[in-house]
Every structure is written in structure tokens, then in C-alpha cells.
């Protein structure tokens, strides 16, 4: 792997020179690509260099031990042991970074949440999920921007879309896509019976205008008056916008802004993200069926996670993880769920032989 580290250092130097090349800086799409690669390389080289330094420290301590004795020898042996331990830690981190990169690493993320099965309770659950993610995003010091939402009669969300900006947001949030099931007594239940409802989460990599070109002739745009909880009109003009992409049938509606232009811009932002995801699925056909289920609205019955209020339990069915701290999870403490999913993904890649370097 030392040879691989040297190759990465050479590539990093080349990429850094490209960042100062006017031909690259004047091409927005190319500049974004080079910048993303620079971030990836910088992390790999920093960790790889730390591993190499730890190896050198261990070798130096070993050499010193040959000419030491007594208390000095004991101290040198401790230095050697510490260097070897550090080298092992950095080696594992470096090996993980050498795994094939997700093409969406470094991108911002658009998350869509929709109430699914369970009527009004599903919409209230969609609101709770949004609040959970917003709290989690705050703990990570990421930025969040609500792109659009539609309220239900009781103040839940029939759907809500929001943008998340920050370091490694895709890496942390990409596993959240799919049906999230809740088991609890709804506020609409007078007999105290537990109901099962669900909301669907879709996680999309943000795309810019250069990456995904949308032909205006492929769009059908409708306008209508925006509405709030209970269906009451909250605007006297037709500012809400519904954009239909005719070739794919994808539909995006936005109503949160006061002008048609702003709502249309946000709708196109979400549409570009959906189209990028569909394009990536076509390129990775072996995973297309699984991912397309998520993008097309989460029609699949298989749940990814269950939140049981009576037992204060959160279970992620993909990795068999169960935590009895529902209140903390809903308050934004998602690391105990997200990090095991990230580790599981890396372990699968290593087992498949993708970690060979």
C-alpha cells in the first residue's frame, strides 16, 4: 500500500495544479469534478501519510532499542509499541479510504419525506421524521434548507423536501432511503389501540444545471394557489408550481415561496436530483431495481426501519440492529443507527474483495 500512497500523492499534486488552471476554472462542471476529487485525495493522502509516519516511528524506535538498556530500553519499547498501535489504526483507515468511492460522495443531498400507509397518522409521522432529521443535521453543523412542503389537515406533512449541505452528508444520509414504519397509539385513536403506519424517505444527490440538462420542451408546468394545514388557501395568487417531466413522468410540486419563479426554481432543483439518480441507476444496472423503488416513491412493502413507541425501540431490519432509545433517536441522536450502517457497507465491500490494494 505504500506504493499506492505514492501514486495518490502524485495524483494529488496533479489535481492541485489543475485547480489553478484557467481551462479548468472556467469550466464549471470540470471544476466541480476536480474539486471533489481533490477533497477525496486530500483525505486519503493525509491518512496514508499518518500511517507511513507511524511505521517510520516504529522502525526508528526499534533501531534505538538495539543500542539501549535499562530504563531507557523500557521507554523506547513503549514508544515502539505506541507507534505500532498507531500504524495499525491508520492502516485500517487508509484501507477503507482505498475502497471504491461512491460517485456521490462530496455532493449535497436532497431528502424527500412522504406520508405513506396510515392516513393522517402517516402524515404526522412524516413530520416527526423531518424533525428527527433536522435535529440530527444540527448536531452535525450541516446546513438545511426546506425546498417545499404540503401540509395535511392536522399539521403533518403529506410531503416535504429539503436540502442538506455539509461535509460527508451523502455518506451519512444515503442509507436513510426507504419505508420507515411506526408503531404507536395515534392522536386520532380514542380506544388506545396501537396502529402501524409508515412514511417513505427518499435520499437524492443534488445535481447542478450543468450535470443534468432539462429540455424546457420536456416540461409541463401547472400553477395553482398554495394551501396550508386543513387545505385553506395561504396565497391570493397562483404562486404554487407543479412541474411534470414528460419523458419520465416525474412530478415535483412546490408552494412554499411567494413567487412562481422561486417555486419553479426549487422544483427544477429537485427534478434534476431525481433525474441524476435515475441516470446513475441505469449506469449501475445491478443495483437499479433496488434503488429505483426508493426513487419512484417507495412503493415496496419491505420496511427498512421500525420505530416502536411502546417498547421505546428502534430496529433497522437491514443489519438486525435494535436500540432501546427511541426518544433519543427522534431527538436527533442518529449516530447509533447511521454509523453501524456505514460500517456494514464497508465490511461488505471488503468481503467482496473490493478492498484489495
N, C-alpha and C positions, 0 to 999 in steps of 0.2 A: 504493500500500500504506500510505501514511501515514494516509489516511482510514480504512482497515481497522484500523490500530493504535489510532486514537482510539475507534473503536467497541468494540474489545476492552477498552480502559481503562474505558469507561463500563460495559460488562458486568461487568468485574471489581469495580468499586465496588458495583454492584447485588448481585452474588453475595456479596460480603463482608458486606453489610448483612443478607442472608438468613441467613448463618451465625450471626447474633446474634438472629434472630427465633425466639421461643418456639414458634411454629407449625411451624417447620422443625425445630428441635432436638428437639421432642417426637415427630416422625415419623421413625423410624429410617431407613426406606427413602429418604425425601426427603432427609434429612440426608446420607446416603451419596452420593446423586446430586449434591447441591450441592457437597459436599466434593471429589468427583472433578473436577467442572467447575472449581472454584476452583483446583485444582492445575494443570489444563491451561491455564487463563487466565493464571495467575501466570507460568508458564514462557514463554508467548507474549509477554506484556507486557514481561517482563524482557529478552528477546532483542530485541524490537521497539524498546524504549526505548534499548538499547545501539546499535542501528542508527541511530536518529534522532540520538542524541548524536554519533555518528561523522560523520554528514552535517553536523551543525551545526559540528563542529570543523573539517571540511574547508572549509566556507564561510567560517568565521572566519579560517582561515589564508590562504585565497585573498584575502580582503579586506586582511589585513595585508601580503600580498606587494605589493599595489599601492602601498604607501607605504614599502616597504623597499628597501634597496640593499646591495651588498657582501656581507660575511659574514652580516649579519642576514638578507638575502634568501635566501641559501643555507639557513640554518637554518629559515626559515619554509617554504621549499619542501619540506624534509624532513618538517616537521610535517604539511604538507598531504598529502604522499604517504602517510605513515603512516595518517592519518585516512581517506583514500580506500581504502586496503587493508583497514582495519578495517571500514569500511562495507560493503565487498563481502562480507567473511566473515559479518558479522551479517545482511546482507540474504539470503544463501543460507540461513542457519539459520532465519531468520524465514519465508522462503518455504516451507521444508519443514514447519515447525510449522503453517502455514496449510492444509496438506493435510487432507483429511477424516480425522477422528480415528477410530481403531479403538475401537469401543464398549467393548472390554475393557481398554483402557489404564487403568492405575491399580488393576486388580484383582490379587489374589494368584493363584497358579497351582497347580493340582494336576496332577502328572505321573504317568502310569502306564507302566510298562515290563513287557512280557511276552516270554518266550521264544517264538519262532515256529518257523521251519523249522530242523531240525538236531538235534532231540532234546535230549540233555543238554548238548551244546555250546551250543545256543541259550540254555539257561538260565544257563550260565556267562557267556555274552556279555551277557545281561541284567544280571547282577551287575556286570560290568565297566562297562557303560554307566551304571549307577547310581553307581558310584564316580567315574566321569568327571564326571557332573553335580554330585555332592556337592562335588568339588574345585573345580569352576567356581563353584558357589554360594558357597563360602568365599572365593574371590578377590574376589567382588563384595560381600562383607559382608552377604549376604542371610541370612535365617533358613530353616532346613529342619526339617521335622517328618515323620518316617515315619508314615504313616497305617495301613499294613498291608502284609504280605508273606507269601508262601508259598515255602518252600524246596524245592529239588529234592534228589534223592538225594545229589548231590556238592557241595551247598552253594551252588548257583546259585539263581536266583530264577525260579520259573515265572511269578510276577508280583510286582510291588511298586508301591505308590502312596505318593507323598509330596507334602507341601505346601511351597511356596516363598513366602516373604513378603519384600517389599522394594521398593525404588524401581524402576519400569520392568521388573519381572520378566516380564510378559506380552510386552512389546515385544522382549525379548531371547530368550525361550524359545519363542514361538509357532511358529517355523519348524522346531522340532525334531520335530514330529509326523510319523510315518510309519515305514516299514520301514528299519532300519539293518542293512546287510549286512556280515559279517566274513569275511575270507578268511585262514585260518591253519591251523596244524597243531594239532588238538585234543589235550588231555592224554590223551584216550582212544584216540588213534591210535598204534598200535605200529609202523606202517610208514613214518612220517614224511611221509605224504601231506597235502597242503593240502585242507581241506574248506571249503565255503561254507555258512554258517549265517546266521540273522537273528533279530533281536528287534524288536518293534514298540513305538514310543514314542507315547503319546497325551498331548496337552497341553490342559488344560481350564481355563477361567477359573473361579475359585472363586465360588460363589453363596451368599448367606445365606438364612435361612429366610423372610425377608420377600419376597425376589425370587421364590423358587421354592417354592410351597406344595405339599406332598405329602400327598395324602389317605391316612390310615392304612388305609382300606379297599382302597386300590390296592396294598398291600404284602403279600407272602407272606414270612414270616420263619422261617428254619430255624436250629437251633443244633446244634453238634457240637463235638467235642474238637479243640483246636488241635494242630498237629503241627510238628515241626522237620525238619532235614535227615534224609533217609532214611526219613521217614514216621513216626518214633517220636513217641508222644504226649508233649507237654510240659505237659499240664494234666490234672488228675484230674476236672475239671468241664467241662460243655458250655458253655464260655465263647465259643467261636468263633461268629460270626453270618454267615448268608448272607441277604441281602435281595434279593428279586425284585420289580421294579416291573412289575406285571401288564399295564398298558396298553401299555408299550413293550417288555417282555421283557428290559430291562436287569437284570443281576445283579451285585451287589457283595458280596464276601466279606471279612471282617476277622477276624483271630485274635490280633493282637499284644498286646492288652490282657488283663488278668486277669478282667475282668467283662464280662458280656453287654451291659450298658448302655453301657459305654465303646466296645466294638466296634460296637454298633449305631449309636451317635452318629457314629463315624468313617465307617461305611458310608453313612449318610444324607448325610454331607458330600460324599462322592464322587458319590453318586447325584444330588444337587442340581446339582453341577457338570456332570455328563453331560446332565441334562435341560435346563439352561440352554443348553448348546452346541447341543443339538438344536433348541431353540426359536429360537436365533439363526440356525441354518441355514435354518429354514423362512422366516424373515423375509428372508433373503438367498438366494433360491432359485437365483440364477445361480451361486452357489458351493456349493450344497448337496451335489451329488454328490461333489465332491472332498473336502469336509470330513467328510461322513458316513462315507466309507471309513475315515478316521482314527478316528472315534469308535467305530465298530462293531467295532473290534478289529484293524484294519489288514489286512484280507483282500486288498487289492490287491497285485498282484505287483510293481508298479513300486517300485523302491527309491529312497530319497532320497539315501542316502549309503553309500559303501563304505569300509571300513577294511581295508587290505591290509598284513598284518604283514611279509611277505617284502620288500616294497618300501618299508616304512615310509611308506605313502601313505594319505592321506585325500582322497576325491573326493566333492564334493557335486554330484550329477548335475543338479540343477535349474538351476544357474548355471554349470556347467562349471568349477568351482573345484577345483584339485588342490594339495594341500600335502604336502610330504615331511617331516613332523614328527609322525608318529603317536604316538610316545611322549609328546611334549609335550601333544598334544591329549588323550590319555587321562589325563594328569595334571592336566587342568583348564584348559589353555590353549586355550579355545574362541573367544576373541575373533577370531582369524584366520578362523574359519568363520562365526560369528554376525554380525559386523559387515558383511561383504560381502552377506549375505542381507538385512539391514536396508536397506542402500544400494540393493540391487536392487529391493526393494519400493518405495522412494521414487522411484526412477527410472521405474519402470513407471507410477506414479501421475502423475508429471509429464508423461510422454509421452502418457498418455491424456487430458491436458488438465485433470486434477483440481487442478493447481496454480495455475490461473488465479485471480487475486485482484483 
